[in-house]
Amino acid sequence: MDYDKAIEIAKDIYWVGVNDKEAFFRTNAYLIKGENESVLIDPGSLAQFETIKRKVLSIVPKEQVKYVVASHQDPDVCSAIVPFTQDGFKFKTIAHSRVSALLLFYERNLDLYNIDENNFTLNYDNGKKLDFIFTPYFHSPGAFATYEPENKVLFSSDIFGAFQKDWKIYADDKYVEPMKSFNELYAPSKEIVNYSIKKFREKDVDLIAPQHGSVIKKELIETMYHALETMNAGMFLENAEINVMKMEVMNEIPVDVLSDILKIIRERATVVMGKETVENIIKETIPEDNILSYSLLAKLVNKIKKENPLAIAVMKLPLVNYVMDNTSRLKGKVPSLVKEIIYM
């Protein structure tokens, strides 16, 4: 598949994003092509403007791009609004009023269309319609998703995004862990996550198109819903950290516990850094003939942190969960390594 070109993911709906192989996560922009009016979903960043613009113009002329959706205010999502306007594109910017207030810091003269003032709906292109699903605090107060009913496509913004070293446009059954590692860092709480997923379930969805990560086809949607509904996030991490810090520290950690911790480190670092890189670091740090020890794992974590700090972030929650799920096995004590990772 040629990622240097626009890719049609549903009838008249195109991925016009950027496959930046050096990035920790990809930026996905999408274009809904109409007969007279087209809609650009999350136009991307300043750094990626030229690539996204080239792909958009390979599908429609600039005069036809009448609407640009900004699902939230993050620069990776919508800072390209600035060069699009400077380049002569004339469009209404669709946002929640909580987001619009911040978009004006990018560009003062935006023609704003606030979804909360327009019944969370857009009618366009002589009979087409978009529905906007408010997903407050996941992960912005004004965040929302966009539902295109004709093709049953859910443009989910950051929700269902993922950290992926080896990216491809469509998710497979291995997508769950990269997706969880991303959403755990952004979701404020289980309650907020489940509020949004419940609203998504009310729609008939055949395709989920997130702003980061991979496009999710119908056969995997229920798996992804369930994964987010059941993951731990936000406030749980905060409370778990408090509980972990109250536990007694132990210097001698049982080998089976160390093995479990190494497994978590390996799995989560691989999500961000790729298997080959992680295995090479492990091989350099923990030779096969060495008995696993706390000091070796600490050395491993520091090497991974130097290589890619994001890998440490995605380890935190599963390591905390492991300790909390095994308090009886640990007899009220916690490996020092977990504390160190929490506060890195």
Sequence and secondary structure as in RCSB ss.txt:
>XXXX:A:sequence
MDYDKAIEIAKDIYWVGVNDKEAFFRTNAYLIKGENESVLIDPGSLAQFETIKRKVLSIVPKEQVKYVVASHQDP
DVCSAIVPFTQDGFKFKTIAHSRVSALLLFYERNLDLYNIDENNFTLNYDNGKKLDFIFTPYFHSPGAFATYEPE
NKVLFSSDIFGAFQKDWKIYADDKYVEPMKSFNELYAPSKEIVNYSIKKFREKDVDLIAPQHGSVIKKELIETMY
HALETMNAGMFLENAEINVMKMEVMNEIPVDVLSDILKIIRERATVVMGKETVENIIKETIPEDNILSYSLLAKL
VNKIKKENPLAIAVMKLPLVNYVMDNTSRLKGKVPSLVKEIIYM
>XXXX:A:secstr
  TTS EEEETTEEE  B  TTSSS B  EEE  SS EEEES   GGGHHHHHHHHHTTS GGGEEEEE SS  H
HHHTTHHHHHHTT   EEEE HHHHHHHTTT TT EEEEGGGTTTEEEETTTEEEEEEE TTSSSTT EEEEETT
TTEEEEETTT    SS  SB  TT HHHHHHHHHHH   HHHHHHHHHHHHTS  SEEEESSS BEEHHHHHHHH
HHHHHS  THHHHHHHHHHHHSEEESS  HHHHHHHHHHHHHHHHHHH HHHHHHHHHHHS TTS   HHHHHHH
HHHHHHH HHHHHHHHHHHHHHHHHTTTTTTTEEEHHHHHHHT 
